[in-house]
Amino acid sequence: MSFLTLNSLSKIYGNFTAVDAVDLEVSKGEFVSLLGPSGCGKTTTLQMIAGLAEPSAGTVTLDGREITREKPNRRGLGIVFQTYALFPHMTVAQNVSFGLEMRKVGRAERDRRVAEALALVKLDRFADRYPRQLSGGQRQRVAIARALVIEPPVLLLDEPLSNLDAKLREEMQFELRRIQQTVGTTTIMVTHDQGEALSISDRVVVMEHGRMTQADVPAAVYDHPATEFISSFIGKMNNIPGIALKLGIRAHGVILPATDCPATEGESAVLSLRPERITIVPAGQGHLHGVVSARFFFGSHWLFNVDTAVGQIIVSWPNTDGSLPASQGQPVGLSWLPESARVSARTQETSRIDA
Ligand SMILES: Nc1ncnc2c1ncn2[C@@H]1O[C@H](COP(=O)(O)OP(=O)(O)OP(=O)(O)O)[C@@H](O)[C@H]1O
């Protein structure tokens, strides 16, 4: 059963369509990320849910009630922006309490709920501090506590972690998920960070040029990207152009196997293969031959660039025991399970990239 429903929601500025007929059903308690490159319409979609932007067409329905034209304060949704927007002259507790005062909640209940919200974000010891006395991550926790204390039906997060440095950002991603799972609030988060969207969401909604192009669980978006754009935007992908065969492609005279082969035999196609699905094997073995042209260390894994007859192939190799399959300049073979590769019809977009 859908708790929040977007029905053909659109936003048009002059003759520019920022959001193009987006349909989405979000279940109660679900954590959904809106993911896409800059300018694809994520924030505008979120703002239409919040009531901060008026839809040009379509509807927003919350818990069976249409709220498309309702004022933001009447919707009572929790909102957290990229900039924390805390009141600088108020303490942490006063910041969190503010929304309850506006709603005329009595003193005793206010104190109880503020204490609960601060405990939830692990800031109970910071209640009397001012925002300037907090780190970026702590301020963002205050913003989350402030949004949740009013017990909103939906929590809307717009790039909530993008002002934090990489390490803190990762910690806060786990924290955000823990908090959301503890309170069970239906949550929609806008992000352009694919890792963030994949790691903490129940479902990822990918947007391109104002349109929703895939909405699915993270593993499905990663393993079965609906468009070529998604396959290269989410994670790394080797896209090898060639001619479709029944089970694979032929590229530069080499036959590359794949079982997932919806393209028509004989047509121009592209074989997509994730770097971590490729194994480096001794020269003379495998489906493809090449020479290691570069090697990069990332701690948990290495990336190998391998020059082959069909172009440069990226291979990811896990750092399980410190051993390496090949050194720079070494001839190698590349192997993969045919079910790890996917062949799709070649679009004009790929042709342009390859040209
Ligand atoms: N008030 C406005 N008037 C005209 N165009 C607008 C307005 N607001 C947004 N746009 C345009 O609509 C498109 C979508 O903007 P939006 O902010 O939703 O993108 P986004 O996906 O959230 O991008 P970002 O990650 O950069 O914030 C952009 O091309 C933007 O320039």
The ligand as a Gaussian input file, in Angstrom:
#p B3LYP/6-31G(d) Opt

LIG

0 1
 N       13.220000      28.635000     -10.355000
 C       13.711000      28.065000     -11.460000
 N       13.570000      28.638000     -12.667000
 C       14.039000      28.054000     -13.797000
 N       14.683000      26.856000     -13.812000
 C       14.836000      26.228000     -12.636000
 C       14.374000      26.797000     -11.398000
 N       14.679000      25.917000     -10.404000
 C       15.326000      24.878000     -10.993000
 N       15.420000      25.069000     -12.320000
 C       16.043000      24.156000     -13.284000
 O       15.413000      22.894000     -13.175000
 C       16.361000      21.847000     -13.330000
 C       16.271000      20.901000     -12.155000
 O       16.740000      21.557000     -10.985000
 P       16.894000      20.795000      -9.601000
 O       17.388000      21.776000      -8.590000
 O       15.666000      20.054000      -9.313000
 O       18.053000      19.765000      -9.965000
 P       18.836000      18.760000      -9.049000
 O       18.733000      17.436000      -9.719000
 O       18.365000      18.840000      -7.643000
 O       20.310000      19.290000      -9.201000
 P       21.437000      19.597000      -8.089000
 O       21.980000      18.255000      -7.693000
 O       22.429000      20.415000      -8.865000
 O       20.769000      20.335000      -6.978000
 C       17.728000      22.506000     -13.475000
 O       18.083000      22.513000     -14.832000
 C       17.489000      23.907000     -12.965000
 O       18.341000      24.822000     -13.619000

